Amino acid sequence: MIQKTETDSLLANKRIFLAGASGAIGRQLAPLLIADGWRVVGATRSIEKAPLLREMGVEPVVVDVFDVAALRKVLTDFRPEIVIHQLTDLPYALEASKMTQALVRNARLRDEGTRNLIEAALLAGAKRLIAQSISFIYADGPLPHREEDPFLAETHPVYGGTVLSVESLERQVLKAPLDGIVLRYGLFYGPGTGFDAPIAPGSVQVSAAAKAAQLAITKAVPGIYNVAENDGTVSTEKAIQIIGWDAGWRSGR
């Protein structure tokens, strides 16, 4: 847990490495970080997205999380205090024809990509890691689901691979020798997602989801937090009480 003096140290360094900076969450989160006075290096796999990051005030770096050597060099050169993991590889509007392969790619990101990012963060001396997880794979049971509730079975015919990769991501983040924070997001809607309204119970608007990551930088204690709208599906009591999150918050962007 970050004590007051450690929090002061984080604020003094003011360096954040944002993995997935050009994604739907990253585009909402980066301006919040810049407004808070952070120096942000944002990672993208596409050189075409670098101008977008510069417009937001982010220092872009084109790097693939699976290129271990390049990733380590970027982080050790920058030496961030905070690393934020918002990496996903899903099609716009979750296009059904592309989802089968996307789920495979996303699972690799959560497992191998998280491992590479944590190793690079530790080499760079990072103190806190905030990572994106999901809150919509809880097993059937009493509602609303709390953070300690079990996931679907790893043998689930549709989501088994997703469960395994999410478990890997969360385990790696929480066991790493730094302050590990897992944000279990609901299904995204809002700018950049392809959906204008909630698409399933326990959804979350992207700017509110980004706000949770911003708040977690200095207010969260290590652990897991559900981040979804309060429709009776998922309990967000922990995020509300500890980091002061509000599902109704909107950036206006």
MISEKE-659721 format. One record per residue: residue in three letters; x, y, z of N, C-alpha, C in turn; residue number from 1; chain. Coordinates in Angstrom, 1 decimal, padded with zeros to 4 digits. Layout:
# MISEKE-659721
- ALA  X  Y  Z  X  Y  Z  X  Y  Z  NUM  A .
...
END
This chain:
# MISEKE-659721
- MET  000.8  -001.2  000.0  000.0  000.0  000.0  000.9  001.2  000.0  1  A .
- ILE  000.5  002.3  -000.8  001.3  003.5  -000.9  001.0  004.3  000.3  2  A .
- GLN  002.0  004.7  001.1  001.8  005.6  002.2  001.9  007.0  001.7  3  A .
- LYS  001.7  008.0  002.6  001.7  009.4  002.2  003.0  009.8  001.5  4  A .
- THR  004.1  009.4  002.1  005.4  009.8  001.6  005.7  009.2  000.2  5  A .
- GLU  005.2  008.0  000.0  005.3  007.3  -001.3  004.5  008.0  -002.3  6  A .
- THR  003.2  008.4  -001.9  002.4  009.1  -002.8  003.0  010.4  -003.3  7  A .
- ASP  003.6  011.1  -002.3  004.3  012.4  -002.6  005.4  012.1  -003.7  8  A .
- SER  006.1  011.0  -003.5  007.2  010.6  -004.5  006.6  010.4  -005.9  9  A .
- LEU  005.5  009.8  -005.9  004.8  009.5  -007.2  004.5  010.9  -007.9  10  A .
- LEU  004.0  011.8  -007.2  003.6  013.1  -007.7  004.9  013.9  -008.1  11  A .
- ALA  006.0  013.7  -007.4  007.2  014.4  -007.7  007.8  013.9  -009.0  12  A .
- ASN  007.7  012.6  -009.3  008.3  012.1  -010.5  007.4  012.5  -011.7  13  A .
- LYS  006.1  012.3  -011.6  005.1  012.7  -012.6  005.4  012.1  -014.0  14  A .
- ARG  005.7  010.8  -014.0  005.9  010.1  -015.3  005.1  008.9  -015.4  15  A .
- ILE  004.3  008.8  -016.4  003.4  007.6  -016.6  003.7  007.0  -018.0  16  A .
- PHE  003.8  005.7  -018.1  003.8  005.0  -019.3  002.5  004.4  -019.5  17  A .
- LEU  001.8  004.8  -020.6  000.4  004.4  -020.9  000.5  003.4  -022.1  18  A .
- ALA  000.3  002.1  -021.8  000.2  001.1  -022.9  -001.2  001.0  -023.4  19  A .
- GLY  -001.4  001.2  -024.7  -002.7  001.2  -025.3  -003.2  002.6  -025.3  20  A .
- ALA  -002.3  003.6  -025.5  -002.7  005.0  -025.4  -003.7  005.4  -026.5  21  A .
- SER  -003.7  004.7  -027.7  -004.5  005.1  -028.8  -005.9  004.4  -028.8  22  A .
- GLY  -006.1  003.5  -027.8  -007.4  002.8  -027.8  -008.5  003.7  -027.2  23  A .
- ALA  -009.7  003.1  -027.1  -010.8  003.9  -026.7  -010.7  004.4  -025.3  24  A .
- ILE  -010.1  003.6  -024.4  -009.9  004.1  -023.0  -008.7  005.1  -023.0  25  A .
- GLY  -007.6  004.7  -023.7  -006.4  005.5  -023.7  -006.7  006.9  -024.2  26  A .
- ARG  -007.6  007.1  -025.2  -007.9  008.4  -025.7  -008.7  009.3  -024.8  27  A .
- GLN  -009.4  008.6  -023.9  -010.1  009.3  -022.8  -009.2  009.6  -021.6  28  A .
- LEU  -008.3  008.7  -021.3  -007.5  008.8  -020.1  -006.3  009.7  -020.3  29  A .
- ALA  -005.7  009.7  -021.5  -004.5  010.6  -021.7  -004.7  012.0  -021.4  30  A .
- PRO  -005.8  012.7  -021.8  -006.0  014.1  -021.5  -006.2  014.3  -020.0  31  A .
- LEU  -006.8  013.4  -019.3  -006.9  013.5  -017.8  -005.6  013.5  -017.2  32  A .
- LEU  -004.7  012.7  -017.6  -003.3  012.6  -017.1  -002.5  013.9  -017.4  33  A .
- ILE  -002.6  014.3  -018.6  -001.9  015.6  -019.0  -002.4  016.7  -018.1  34  A .
- ALA  -003.8  016.8  -018.0  -004.4  017.9  -017.2  -003.9  017.8  -015.7  35  A .
- ASP  -003.6  016.7  -015.2  -003.1  016.5  -013.9  -001.6  016.8  -013.7  36  A .
- GLY  -000.9  017.1  -014.9  000.5  017.5  -014.8  001.4  016.3  -015.0  37  A .
- TRP  000.9  015.2  -015.4  001.8  014.0  -015.7  002.5  014.2  -017.0  38  A .
- ARG  003.7  013.8  -017.1  004.4  013.6  -018.4  004.1  012.1  -018.8  39  A .
- VAL  003.5  012.0  -020.0  003.0  010.7  -020.4  003.6  010.3  -021.7  40  A .
- VAL  004.2  009.1  -021.7  004.7  008.4  -022.9  003.6  007.4  -023.2  41  A .
- GLY  003.1  007.5  -024.4  002.0  006.6  -024.8  002.4  005.6  -025.9  42  A .
- ALA  002.2  004.3  -025.7  002.6  003.3  -026.6  001.5  003.0  -027.6  43  A .
- THR  001.8  002.8  -028.8  000.9  002.3  -029.9  001.7  001.4  -030.8  44  A .
- ARG  001.0  000.5  -031.5  001.7  -000.4  -032.4  001.7  000.3  -033.8  45  A .
- SER  001.0  001.4  -034.0  000.8  001.9  -035.3  001.4  003.3  -035.4  46  A .
- ILE  002.4  003.5  -036.3  003.0  004.8  -036.5  001.9  005.8  -037.0  47  A .
- GLU  000.9  005.4  -037.6  -000.2  006.3  -038.1  -000.9  007.0  -037.0  48  A .
- LYS  -000.9  006.4  -035.8  -001.6  006.9  -034.6  -000.8  007.9  -033.8  49  A .
- ALA  000.5  008.0  -034.1  001.4  008.9  -033.4  000.9  010.3  -033.4  50  A .
- PRO  000.5  010.9  -034.5  000.0  012.3  -034.5  -001.2  012.5  -033.6  51  A .
- LEU  -002.1  011.5  -033.5  -003.2  011.6  -032.6  -002.7  011.8  -031.1  52  A .
- LEU  -001.7  011.0  -030.8  -001.2  011.0  -029.4  -000.5  012.4  -029.2  53  A .
- ARG  000.2  012.9  -030.1  000.9  014.2  -029.9  -000.2  015.3  -029.7  54  A .
- GLU  -001.3  015.2  -030.5  -002.4  016.2  -030.3  -002.9  016.2  -028.9  55  A .
- MET  -002.9  015.1  -028.2  -003.4  015.0  -026.9  -002.3  015.4  -025.8  56  A .
- GLY  -001.1  015.7  -026.3  -000.1  016.0  -025.4  000.8  014.9  -024.9  57  A .
- VAL  000.6  013.7  -025.5  001.3  012.5  -025.2  002.5  012.4  -026.0  58  A .
- GLU  003.6  011.9  -025.5  004.8  011.6  -026.2  004.7  010.2  -026.8  59  A .
- PRO  004.5  010.1  -028.1  004.2  008.7  -028.7  005.5  007.9  -028.9  60  A .
- VAL  005.3  006.6  -028.7  006.3  005.7  -029.0  005.7  004.5  -029.6  61  A .
- VAL  006.3  004.1  -030.8  005.7  002.9  -031.5  006.5  001.7  -031.0  62  A .
- VAL  005.8  000.8  -030.3  006.4  -000.4  -029.8  005.4  -001.5  -029.6  63  A .
- ASP  005.8  -002.7  -029.9  004.9  -003.9  -029.8  005.2  -004.5  -028.4  64  A .
- VAL  004.2  -004.8  -027.6  004.4  -005.4  -026.3  005.1  -006.8  -026.4  65  A .
- PHE  005.0  -007.4  -027.6  005.7  -008.7  -027.7  007.1  -008.6  -028.1  66  A .
- ASP  007.6  -007.4  -028.4  009.0  -007.1  -028.7  009.7  -006.8  -027.4  67  A .
- VAL  010.2  -007.8  -026.7  010.6  -007.7  -025.3  011.8  -006.7  -025.2  68  A .
- ALA  012.8  -006.8  -026.1  013.9  -005.9  -026.0  013.6  -004.4  -026.2  69  A .
- ALA  012.7  -004.2  -027.3  012.3  -002.8  -027.5  011.5  -002.2  -026.4  70  A .
- LEU  010.6  -003.0  -025.8  009.7  -002.6  -024.7  010.6  -002.2  -023.5  71  A .
- ARG  011.5  -003.1  -023.2  012.4  -002.8  -022.1  013.2  -001.5  -022.3  72  A .
- LYS  013.7  -001.3  -023.5  014.5  -000.1  -023.7  013.6  001.1  -023.5  73  A .
- VAL  012.4  001.1  -024.1  011.5  002.3  -024.0  011.3  002.6  -022.5  74  A .
- LEU  010.9  001.6  -021.7  010.6  001.9  -020.3  011.9  002.3  -019.5  75  A .
- THR  013.0  001.6  -019.7  014.2  001.9  -018.9  014.7  003.3  -019.3  76  A .
- ASP  014.5  003.7  -020.5  014.9  005.1  -020.9  014.0  006.1  -020.3  77  A .
- PHE  012.7  005.8  -020.2  011.8  006.8  -019.6  011.7  006.8  -018.1  78  A .
- ARG  011.8  005.6  -017.5  011.8  005.4  -016.1  010.5  006.0  -015.4  79  A .
- PRO  009.4  005.5  -015.8  008.1  006.0  -015.2  007.9  005.4  -013.8  80  A .
- GLU  007.2  006.2  -013.0  006.8  005.8  -011.7  005.5  004.9  -011.8  81  A .
- ILE  004.7  005.2  -012.8  003.4  004.5  -013.0  003.4  003.9  -014.4  82  A .
- VAL  002.9  002.7  -014.4  002.6  002.0  -015.7  001.1  001.7  -015.7  83  A .
- ILE  000.5  002.1  -016.8  -001.0  001.8  -017.0  -001.1  000.9  -018.2  84  A .
- HIS  -001.8  -000.2  -018.0  -001.9  -001.3  -019.0  -003.4  -001.3  -019.5  85  A .
- GLN  -003.6  -000.7  -020.6  -004.9  -000.6  -021.3  -004.9  -001.3  -022.6  86  A .
- LEU  -004.1  -002.3  -022.8  -003.9  -003.0  -024.0  -005.1  -004.0  -024.3  87  A .
- THR  -005.6  -003.8  -025.5  -006.6  -004.8  -026.0  -006.4  -004.9  -027.5  88  A .
- ASP  -007.0  -006.0  -028.1  -007.0  -006.2  -029.5  -008.3  -006.7  -030.0  89  A .
- LEU  -009.3  -005.8  -030.0  -010.7  -006.2  -030.3  -011.2  -005.4  -031.5  90  A .
- PRO  -012.0  -005.9  -032.3  -012.5  -005.1  -033.5  -013.5  -004.1  -033.0  91  A .
- TYR  -013.6  -003.0  -033.8  -014.6  -001.9  -033.6  -016.0  -002.5  -033.5  92  A .
- ALA  -016.7  -002.1  -032.5  -018.1  -002.5  -032.3  -018.2  -004.0  -032.1  93  A .
- LEU  -017.1  -004.7  -031.7  -017.1  -006.1  -031.4  -017.7  -006.9  -032.6  94  A .
- GLU  -017.2  -006.5  -033.8  -017.8  -007.1  -035.0  -017.7  -008.7  -034.9  95  A .
- ALA  -018.9  -009.3  -035.0  -019.0  -010.7  -034.8  -018.1  -011.6  -035.6  96  A .
- SER  -017.9  -011.2  -036.9  -017.1  -012.0  -037.8  -015.7  -012.0  -037.5  97  A .
- LYS  -015.2  -011.1  -036.7  -013.8  -011.0  -036.3  -013.5  -011.4  -034.9  98  A .
- MET  -014.5  -011.7  -034.1  -014.3  -011.9  -032.7  -013.6  -013.2  -032.3  99  A .
- THR  -013.8  -014.2  -033.1  -013.1  -015.5  -032.7  -011.6  -015.3  -032.7  100  A .
- GLN  -011.0  -014.8  -033.7  -009.6  -014.5  -033.8  -009.1  -013.4  -032.8  101  A .
- ALA  -010.0  -012.4  -032.6  -009.7  -011.3  -031.7  -009.6  -011.8  -030.3  102  A .
- LEU  -010.4  -012.8  -029.9  -010.3  -013.3  -028.5  -009.0  -014.0  -028.3  103  A .
- VAL  -008.5  -014.7  -029.3  -007.2  -015.4  -029.2  -006.1  -014.4  -029.1  104  A .
- ARG  -006.1  -013.3  -029.9  -005.1  -012.3  -029.8  -005.2  -011.5  -028.4  105  A .
- ASN  -006.4  -011.3  -028.0  -006.6  -010.6  -026.7  -006.1  -011.4  -025.5  106  A .
- ALA  -006.3  -012.7  -025.6  -005.8  -013.6  -024.6  -004.3  -013.6  -024.5  107  A .
- ARG  -003.7  -013.6  -025.6  -002.2  -013.5  -025.6  -001.7  -012.2  -025.0  108  A .
- LEU  -002.4  -011.1  -025.3  -002.0  -009.8  -024.8  -002.1  -009.9  -023.2  109  A .
- ARG  -003.2  -010.5  -022.7  -003.4  -010.5  -021.3  -002.3  -011.4  -020.6  110  A .
- ASP  -001.9  -012.5  -021.2  -001.0  -013.4  -020.6  000.4  -013.0  -020.9  111  A .
- GLU  000.9  -013.2  -022.1  002.3  -012.9  -022.5  002.6  -011.4  -022.5  112  A .
- GLY  001.6  -010.6  -023.0  001.8  -009.1  -023.1  002.0  -008.5  -021.7  113  A .
- THR  001.1  -009.0  -020.7  001.2  -008.5  -019.4  002.6  -008.9  -018.8  114  A .
- ARG  003.0  -010.1  -019.0  004.3  -010.6  -018.5  005.4  -009.7  -018.9  115  A .
- ASN  005.4  -009.4  -020.3  006.5  -008.5  -020.8  006.4  -007.1  -020.2  116  A .
- LEU  005.2  -006.6  -020.1  005.1  -005.2  -019.6  005.5  -005.2  -018.1  117  A .
- ILE  005.2  -006.1  -017.3  005.6  -006.1  -015.9  007.1  -006.2  -015.8  118  A .
- GLU  007.7  -007.1  -016.6  009.2  -007.2  -016.5  009.9  -005.9  -016.9  119  A .
- ALA  009.4  -005.3  -017.9  010.0  -004.0  -018.3  009.7  -002.9  -017.3  120  A .
- ALA  008.5  -002.9  -016.7  008.2  -001.9  -015.6  009.2  -002.1  -014.4  121  A .
- LEU  009.4  -003.3  -014.0  010.3  -003.6  -012.9  011.7  -003.2  -013.2  122  A .
- LEU  012.2  -003.4  -014.4  013.5  -003.0  -014.8  013.7  -001.5  -014.8  123  A .
- ALA  012.5  -000.8  -015.1  012.6  000.6  -015.1  012.4  001.3  -013.8  124  A .
- GLY  012.1  000.5  -012.8  011.9  001.0  -011.4  010.5  001.5  -011.1  125  A .
- ALA  009.5  001.1  -011.9  008.1  001.6  -011.7  007.6  001.1  -010.3  126  A .
- LYS  006.8  001.9  -009.7  006.3  001.6  -008.3  004.8  001.1  -008.4  127  A .
- ARG  004.1  001.4  -009.4  002.7  001.1  -009.4  002.2  000.7  -010.8  128  A .
- LEU  001.4  -000.3  -010.9  000.9  -000.8  -012.2  -000.6  -000.9  -012.1  129  A .
- ILE  -001.3  -000.3  -013.0  -002.8  -000.3  -013.1  -003.1  -001.0  -014.4  130  A .
- ALA  -003.9  -002.1  -014.3  -004.2  -002.9  -015.4  -005.7  -003.1  -015.7  131  A .
- GLN  -006.0  -003.2  -016.9  -007.4  -003.4  -017.4  -007.8  -004.9  -017.3  132  A .
- SER  -008.8  -005.2  -016.6  -009.4  -006.5  -016.6  -010.9  -006.4  -017.0  133  A .
- ILE  -011.7  -007.5  -016.8  -013.1  -007.4  -017.1  -014.0  -008.0  -016.0  134  A .
- SER  -015.2  -007.5  -015.9  -016.1  -007.8  -014.8  -017.3  -008.7  -015.4  135  A .
- PHE  -017.2  -009.1  -016.6  -018.4  -009.8  -017.2  -018.2  -011.3  -017.4  136  A .
- ILE  -017.3  -011.9  -016.6  -017.1  -013.3  -016.7  -017.3  -014.0  -015.3  137  A .
- TYR  -018.0  -013.4  -014.5  -018.3  -014.0  -013.2  -019.2  -015.2  -013.4  138  A .
- ALA  -019.1  -016.2  -012.6  -020.0  -017.4  -012.7  -021.3  -017.0  -012.2  139  A .
- ASP  -022.3  -017.8  -012.6  -023.7  -017.5  -012.1  -023.7  -017.6  -010.5  140  A .
- GLY  -024.4  -016.7  -009.9  -024.5  -016.7  -008.5  -025.2  -015.4  -008.0  141  A .
- PRO  -025.3  -015.2  -006.7  -026.1  -014.1  -006.2  -025.5  -012.8  -006.7  142  A .
- LEU  -026.4  -011.8  -007.0  -026.1  -010.5  -007.5  -026.2  -009.5  -006.4  143  A .
- PRO  -025.5  -008.4  -006.5  -024.5  -008.1  -007.5  -023.2  -008.8  -007.2  144  A .
- HIS  -022.4  -009.1  -008.3  -021.1  -009.8  -008.1  -020.1  -008.9  -007.5  145  A .
- ARG  -019.4  -009.4  -006.5  -018.3  -008.7  -005.8  -017.0  -009.2  -006.3  146  A .
- GLU  -015.9  -008.5  -005.9  -014.6  -008.8  -006.5  -014.1  -010.2  -006.1  147  A .
- GLU  -014.6  -010.7  -004.9  -014.2  -012.0  -004.5  -015.0  -013.2  -005.1  148  A .
- ASP  -016.0  -012.9  -005.9  -016.8  -014.0  -006.5  -016.0  -014.7  -007.6  149  A .
- PRO  -016.3  -016.0  -007.8  -015.6  -016.8  -008.7  -015.9  -016.4  -010.2  150  A .
- PHE  -015.0  -016.7  -011.1  -015.2  -016.6  -012.5  -015.9  -017.8  -013.1  151  A .
- LEU  -016.3  -017.7  -014.3  -016.8  -018.9  -015.0  -015.7  -020.0  -015.0  152  A .
- ALA  -016.1  -021.2  -015.3  -015.1  -022.3  -015.3  -014.1  -022.1  -016.4  153  A .
- GLU  -012.9  -022.5  -016.2  -011.8  -022.4  -017.2  -012.1  -023.4  -018.4  154  A .
- THR  -013.1  -024.3  -018.2  -013.5  -025.2  -019.3  -014.7  -024.7  -020.0  155  A .
- HIS  -015.2  -023.5  -019.7  -016.3  -022.9  -020.4  -016.2  -023.0  -021.9  156  A .
- PRO  -017.2  -023.5  -022.7  -017.0  -023.7  -024.1  -016.8  -022.5  -024.9  157  A .
- VAL  -017.2  -021.3  -024.4  -017.0  -020.1  -025.2  -016.0  -019.2  -024.5  158  A .
- TYR  -016.0  -019.0  -023.2  -015.2  -018.1  -022.5  -014.0  -018.7  -021.8  159  A .
- GLY  -013.8  -020.0  -021.9  -012.7  -020.6  -021.1  -011.4  -020.0  -021.4  160  A .
- GLY  -011.0  -019.7  -022.6  -009.7  -019.1  -022.9  -009.6  -017.7  -022.3  161  A .
- THR  -010.7  -017.0  -022.4  -010.8  -015.6  -021.8  -010.6  -015.7  -020.3  162  A .
- VAL  -011.2  -016.6  -019.6  -011.1  -016.8  -018.2  -009.6  -017.1  -017.8  163  A .
- LEU  -009.0  -018.0  -018.6  -007.6  -018.3  -018.3  -006.7  -017.1  -018.4  164  A .
- SER  -006.9  -016.3  -019.5  -006.0  -015.2  -019.7  -006.3  -014.1  -018.7  165  A .
- VAL  -007.5  -013.9  -018.3  -007.8  -012.9  -017.3  -007.2  -013.3  -016.0  166  A .
- GLU  -007.3  -014.5  -015.6  -006.7  -015.0  -014.4  -005.2  -014.8  -014.4  167  A .
- SER  -004.6  -015.1  -015.6  -003.2  -014.9  -015.7  -002.8  -013.4  -015.5  168  A .
- LEU  -003.5  -012.5  -016.2  -003.2  -011.1  -016.0  -003.3  -010.7  -014.6  169  A .
- GLU  -004.4  -011.0  -013.9  -004.7  -010.5  -012.6  -003.6  -011.1  -011.6  170  A .
- ARG  -003.3  -012.4  -011.8  -002.3  -013.0  -010.9  -001.0  -012.4  -011.0  171  A .
- GLN  -000.6  -012.1  -012.3  000.7  -011.4  -012.5  000.8  -010.0  -011.9  172  A .
- VAL  -000.3  -009.3  -012.1  -000.3  -007.9  -011.6  -000.3  -007.9  -010.1  173  A .
- LEU  -001.1  -008.8  -009.4  -001.2  -008.7  -008.0  000.0  -009.3  -007.3  174  A .
- LYS  000.8  -010.2  -008.0  001.9  -010.9  -007.3  003.2  -010.2  -007.6  175  A .
- ALA  003.2  -009.2  -008.6  004.4  -008.5  -008.9  004.9  -007.6  -007.7  176  A .
- PRO  006.2  -007.4  -007.6  006.8  -006.7  -006.5  006.6  -005.1  -006.7  177  A .
- LEU  005.4  -004.7  -006.9  005.0  -003.3  -007.0  003.6  -003.2  -006.5  178  A .
- ASP  003.0  -002.0  -006.5  001.6  -001.8  -006.2  000.8  -002.2  -007.4  179  A .
- GLY  000.1  -003.4  -007.3  -000.7  -003.8  -008.4  -002.1  -003.6  -008.2  180  A .
- ILE  -002.7  -002.9  -009.2  -004.2  -002.6  -009.2  -004.9  -003.1  -010.4  181  A .
- VAL  -005.9  -003.8  -010.2  -006.7  -004.4  -011.3  -008.0  -003.7  -011.4  182  A .
- LEU  -008.4  -003.2  -012.5  -009.7  -002.6  -012.7  -010.5  -003.5  -013.6  183  A .
- ARG  -011.5  -004.1  -013.0  -012.4  -005.0  -013.8  -013.5  -004.2  -014.4  184  A .
- TYR  -013.3  -003.8  -015.7  -014.3  -003.0  -016.4  -015.5  -003.8  -016.9  185  A .
- GLY  -016.6  -003.2  -016.9  -017.8  -003.7  -017.6  -017.6  -003.6  -019.1  186  A .
- LEU  -018.5  -004.0  -019.9  -018.5  -003.8  -021.4  -018.5  -002.3  -021.7  187  A .
- PHE  -017.6  -001.9  -022.6  -017.5  -000.5  -022.9  -018.6  000.0  -023.9  188  A .
- TYR  -019.0  001.2  -023.7  -019.8  001.9  -024.7  -019.4  003.4  -024.6  189  A .
- GLY  -019.7  004.1  -025.7  -019.3  005.5  -025.7  -018.3  005.8  -026.8  190  A .
- PRO  -017.7  007.0  -026.9  -016.8  007.3  -028.0  -015.7  006.3  -028.3  191  A .
- GLY  -015.6  005.9  -029.5  -014.5  005.0  -029.9  -014.9  003.5  -029.8  192  A .
- THR  -016.0  003.2  -029.3  -016.4  001.8  -029.0  -017.3  001.2  -030.1  193  A .
- GLY  -018.0  002.1  -030.8  -019.0  001.6  -031.7  -020.4  001.4  -031.1  194  A .
- PHE  -020.5  001.7  -029.8  -021.8  001.6  -029.1  -022.1  002.9  -028.4  195  A .
- ASP  -023.3  003.4  -028.6  -023.7  004.7  -028.0  -024.4  004.5  -026.6  196  A .
- ALA  -024.8  003.3  -026.3  -025.5  003.0  -025.1  -025.1  001.7  -024.5  197  A .
- PRO  -025.4  001.4  -023.3  -025.0  000.1  -022.7  -025.5  -001.1  -023.6  198  A .
- ILE  -024.6  -002.1  -023.7  -024.9  -003.2  -024.6  -025.2  -004.5  -023.9  199  A .
- ALA  -025.0  -004.4  -022.5  -025.3  -005.6  -021.7  -025.4  -005.1  -020.3  200  A .
- PRO  -025.9  -005.9  -019.4  -025.9  -005.6  -018.0  -024.4  -005.4  -017.5  201  A .
- GLY  -024.2  -004.4  -016.6  -022.9  -004.2  -016.1  -021.9  -003.6  -017.1  202  A .
- SER  -022.4  -002.8  -018.0  -021.6  -002.0  -018.9  -021.0  -000.8  -018.2  203  A .
- VAL  -020.1  -000.1  -018.9  -019.5  001.1  -018.4  -019.1  002.1  -019.5  204  A .
- GLN  -019.4  003.3  -019.4  -019.1  004.3  -020.4  -017.6  004.6  -020.3  205  A .
- VAL  -016.9  004.8  -021.5  -015.5  004.8  -021.5  -014.8  005.9  -020.8  206  A .
- SER  -015.5  007.1  -020.8  -014.8  008.2  -020.0  -014.9  007.9  -018.5  207  A .
- ALA  -016.0  007.3  -018.0  -016.1  007.0  -016.6  -015.0  005.9  -016.3  208  A .
- ALA  -014.8  004.9  -017.2  -013.8  003.9  -017.0  -012.4  004.5  -017.0  209  A .
- ALA  -012.2  005.5  -017.8  -010.9  006.2  -017.8  -010.7  006.9  -016.5  210  A .
- LYS  -011.7  007.5  -016.0  -011.7  008.3  -014.7  -011.3  007.4  -013.6  211  A .
- ALA  -011.7  006.1  -013.6  -011.3  005.2  -012.6  -009.8  004.9  -012.6  212  A .
- ALA  -009.2  004.8  -013.8  -007.8  004.7  -013.9  -007.0  005.9  -013.3  213  A .
- GLN  -007.5  007.1  -013.7  -006.9  008.3  -013.2  -007.0  008.3  -011.7  214  A .
- LEU  -008.1  008.0  -011.1  -008.2  008.1  -009.6  -007.3  007.0  -008.9  215  A .
- ALA  -007.2  005.9  -009.6  -006.4  004.8  -009.0  -004.9  005.1  -008.9  216  A .
- ILE  -004.5  006.1  -009.6  -003.0  006.4  -009.6  -002.6  006.8  -008.1  217  A .
- THR  -003.4  007.6  -007.5  -003.0  008.1  -006.2  -004.0  007.7  -005.0  218  A .
- LYS  -005.1  007.1  -005.4  -006.1  006.8  -004.3  -006.3  005.3  -004.0  219  A .
- ALA  -006.0  004.5  -005.0  -006.3  003.1  -004.8  -005.2  002.4  -004.0  220  A .
- VAL  -005.7  001.5  -003.1  -004.8  000.5  -002.5  -004.7  -000.7  -003.4  221  A .
- PRO  -003.6  -001.4  -003.4  -003.4  -002.6  -004.3  -004.6  -003.6  -004.1  222  A .
- GLY  -005.0  -004.1  -005.2  -006.1  -005.0  -005.2  -007.0  -004.9  -006.5  223  A .
- ILE  -008.2  -005.5  -006.4  -009.1  -005.6  -007.5  -010.3  -004.7  -007.3  224  A .
- TYR  -010.8  -004.0  -008.3  -011.9  -003.1  -008.2  -012.8  -003.3  -009.4  225  A .
- ASN  -014.1  -003.6  -009.1  -015.1  -003.6  -010.2  -015.4  -002.2  -010.6  226  A .
- VAL  -015.5  -002.0  -012.0  -015.8  -000.7  -012.5  -016.9  -000.8  -013.6  227  A .
- ALA  -018.1  -000.7  -013.1  -019.2  -000.8  -014.0  -020.4  000.0  -013.5  228  A .
- GLU  -021.4  000.1  -014.3  -022.6  000.9  -013.8  -023.4  000.1  -012.8  229  A .
- ASN  -024.0  000.8  -011.9  -024.8  000.2  -010.8  -026.2  -000.2  -011.3  230  A .
- ASP  -026.3  -001.3  -012.0  -027.6  -001.8  -012.4  -028.0  -003.1  -011.7  231  A .
- GLY  -027.3  -003.4  -010.6  -027.6  -004.6  -009.8  -026.8  -005.8  -010.3  232  A .
- THR  -026.0  -005.7  -011.3  -025.2  -006.8  -011.8  -023.9  -007.0  -011.1  233  A .
- VAL  -023.1  -005.9  -011.0  -021.8  -005.9  -010.4  -021.7  -004.8  -009.3  234  A .
- SER  -021.2  -005.2  -008.2  -021.0  -004.2  -007.1  -019.8  -003.4  -007.3  235  A .
- THR  -019.9  -002.1  -007.2  -018.8  -001.1  -007.3  -018.6  -000.4  -006.0  236  A .
- GLU  -019.1  -001.0  -005.0  -018.9  -000.3  -003.6  -017.5  -000.1  -003.3  237  A .
- LYS  -016.6  -001.0  -003.6  -015.2  -000.8  -003.3  -014.6  000.4  -004.0  238  A .
- ALA  -014.9  000.5  -005.3  -014.3  001.6  -006.1  -014.9  002.9  -005.7  239  A .
- ILE  -016.1  002.9  -005.3  -016.8  004.2  -004.8  -016.2  004.6  -003.5  240  A .
- GLN  -016.0  003.7  -002.5  -015.6  004.0  -001.2  -014.1  004.3  -001.2  241  A .
- ILE  -013.3  003.6  -001.9  -011.8  003.8  -001.8  -011.3  004.8  -002.7  242  A .
- ILE  -011.7  004.8  -004.0  -011.1  005.8  -004.9  -012.1  006.9  -005.2  243  A .
- GLY  -013.3  006.9  -004.8  -014.2  008.0  -005.0  -014.8  008.0  -006.4  244  A .
- TRP  -014.9  006.8  -007.0  -015.3  006.7  -008.4  -016.8  006.9  -008.6  245  A .
- ASP  -017.2  007.5  -009.7  -018.6  007.8  -010.0  -018.9  007.3  -011.4  246  A .
- ALA  -019.8  006.3  -011.5  -020.1  005.8  -012.8  -020.8  006.8  -013.7  247  A .
- GLY  -021.3  007.8  -013.2  -022.0  008.8  -014.0  -021.0  009.9  -014.5  248  A .
- TRP  -019.8  009.9  -014.2  -018.8  010.9  -014.6  -018.6  010.9  -016.1  249  A .
- ARG  -018.6  012.0  -016.7  -018.3  012.1  -018.2  -017.3  013.2  -018.4  250  A .
- SER  -016.5  013.0  -019.4  -015.4  014.0  -019.7  -015.9  015.1  -020.6  251  A .
- GLY  -017.0  014.9  -021.3  -017.5  015.9  -022.3  -016.8  015.8  -023.6  252  A .
- ARG  -015.9  014.8  -023.8  -015.2  014.7  -025.1  -015.9  013.8  -026.0  253  A .
END
